Amino acid sequence: MQKALKLDKKSGETPLECINRFKVENPEYEGEKMTYAGRLDPLASGVLLILVGEECKNKDKYLGLDKEYEVDILLGVGTDTYDVLGKVTDVINNIVVEDVGVLEKTLKGFVGKFSQKYPLYSSKTVLDKEDGIMKPLFAYAKSGRLDDLEIPQKEVEIFDISLLGVKKINAVDLKTKIFEDISLVKGDFRQEEIISVWESFFDKNVQSDFRLVSIKVSCSSGTYMRSLAKAVGDKLGISALALNIVRTKIGQFSLL
């Protein structure tokens, strides 16, 4: 058996669901201990590195591997999760970004090292001073206790970032995609509340066209593409979120 497996995680799956699917499709691995080295958000897809058996003890060796992603950034809308699996929080869609030179210059400004705050809806754990228990940030966000916290940051590095293209998407197609994506996610991710908020959003923006900016990113481990998408929008003076995230490479493990 291989010590490290390169799986292609589907959009909507959690990493654990991806492992379980692999075991069903490959019953020879059924009794093997397996863990993932590096998470992917439920709506993100692409390379998920799985360690098998005794190799699970070497997880730290894999966690620090550099990553590559392809991301579609939706301009004009922001959510509390920085992707579509969140509640719409702001809409700034009166700035039409068409100048490729401006986009490329903005993107290049992210190359290098910087401190990136963890997304409010993430699994990063923080000590709860009330009961002394480590809890994920999303637990504080859901309970409305973020004001009690100093959001942790991590130094990350972007080695290269490039513009792949810009295209339009109309409100009808965007709504269809968002609702189909949300329907893929199982478990408690506030889906009913989120769908209700998106329904209200599209009722008000049924005639709108939106811009998608597609980028390719080479970065250090731990760099959040959702946060990067929001940051790109902030630099442009417009709301933004990650519509699609595909991890194409972890170290030497790639989708190809």
Secondary structure, 3 states (H helix, E strand, C coil): CCCEEEEEECCCCCHHHHHHHHHHHCHHHCCCCEEECCCCCCCCEEEEEEEEHHHHHHHHHHHCCCEEEEEEEEECEEECCCECCCCEEEECCCCCCCCHHHHHHHHHCCCEEEEEECCCCCCCEEEECCCCEEEEHHHHHHCCCHHHCCCCEEEEEEEEEEEEEEEEEEHHHHHHHHHHHHHHCCCCCCHHHHHHHHHHHHHHCCCCEEEEEEEEEEECCCCCHHHHHHHHHHHHCCCEEEEEEEEEEECCEECC
